[in-house]
Amino acid sequence: MSVAALNGSLDFSLKHSLDDLLKNPVRFRKSTKSVTATPDGKYTPLNRRKGDSKQSASSKDTNAHGAAAGNTGSEKRHRSSASSNQTSGTRGEGSVELDEEDEQGFPGPARVLFPKENISIDWQNILPNAPGLVNLGNTCFMNSVLQLMMHTAPLVEYLLTGQHTAACRMNACVLCKMEQHMMKAYPSKGKKRASAFKPTGIQSMLKVIASHFRPYRQEDAHEFMRYLIDSWQKSCLQSFKNLDHPSRETSLIHRIFGGYLRQQITCSSCHKPSSTYQSLLDLSLEANVSNILESLSHTVARNCKTLGGMLQKQMTVYRAPNYLTLHLKRFTFNSFHSHKITKHVAYPELLDLGPFMSDANRACVYELCGVLVHAGGSTRSGHYYSFCKSSSGTWLKFDDDFVSNTSIDRVLSQQAYILLYRRKPGAKAPVQKRKGKRNSDGGSGGKHRKKVRT
């Protein structure tokens, strides 16, 4: 082999070795161990224990600067209660978490913005029934989504504390407007119970929520919901700079609505798996099915799909959200018009997500707490309304400013567009019932029960 050929071969080999290294970068982790001995010489340890007697002026300056930086960040941080005083950057106080992976290689955050222990999934207080919302002109899409959010317990109870607005320094903050909206809907004790009101605060932020939204124009409710939640996420992150993705996903909003999917590809020859993770704020499901479980099995399932004969792929839920949003893709679009799938897709009052979890042994049960319905033929026409479960456990129908009591049977019979489920920690999977009773897929067998007028 000539010298030139040898050099070319070496260059090719080095290039591919470098590519392999870059695919798996070294991840540095902050040490949790304190100094065990005081080294002599010209170097000053920066992590000396409190009991150590010697500490140079430069070391004190460094520690003071670090504490000041931690305090500045924590003053702007969103808290769930006044007692969650996170003032410095220590793991024990919940404000900073080491960048660690779990046993499956899932990356941990470098910083925790809102400790998960501060989230109460269910209602902690019984509130008066929420009022209706006045239609301001083609705003039923907005009103129906806002009602779902007004019945999301941890979001409501956090915003009613007023802590976000007190700490926020953001101009045109959508979460501040939502806090004001919540306080109108649920006035404090001693104040007059709220009646239907105009959601002008949220309407005034439509172009901030999404630049293509226009007042008095019908929009798609699911699109509005996604942009609304994204705008809240931006509000939660506005005080922080240079956050990694895992840290961004420890915000209040992601703690409520966020979860993770895992895509695992396994070589059928060596059986070595490779996993990638994707954050989720909702799941969009096919509507051309008979029930939600069938649609979930098409989107998320542990059953492998063979790729090219050598690889197998499975998509599962790695971390389930506290509030699961399911969107049924009822609309199909082409260059000229949209078409709506009007088929009834059955959905259960109790949903077991266990069969779709990465860990087959992990129970994951949800209860239905909100249903959004679209009546009409296209996204640009028709009417939106919603059904929500109140803090007292009763079901209510919200049709703009008109509110009425309803039943779970009526709720389960709807042509749903968006479903909102609340997680029930510790709950057992629902048992499949015999024919003639309501099935686990939300349908009913035998004779139809008498409908309750709403």
Secondary structure, DSSP 8 states (H G I E B T S, - for coil): --HHHHHHHHHHHHHHHHHHHHHS-----------SS---SS---TT--TT-S---HHHHHHHHHHHHHHHHHHHHS--SSTT----SS-GGGTS-----B-TT--B--SS-SS-GGG--SS-SS-------B---SS-HHHHHHHHHHTT-HHHHHHHTTTHHHHH---TT-HHHHHHHHHHHHS--TTS-----B--HHHHTTHHHH-TT--TTS---HHHHHHHHHHHHHHHHHTT--S--HHHHTTSHHHHHH-EEEEEEEEETTT--EEEEEEEES-EEEESSSSBHHHHHHHHSEEEEEEETTTEEEEEEEEE--SEEEEEEE-EEE-SS-EEE-----B--SEEE-GGGBSSTT---EEEEEEEEEEESSSTTSSEEEEEEE-TTS-EEEEETTEEEEE-HHHHHTS-EEEEEEEE-TT--------TTSB-TTS-B-SS-------
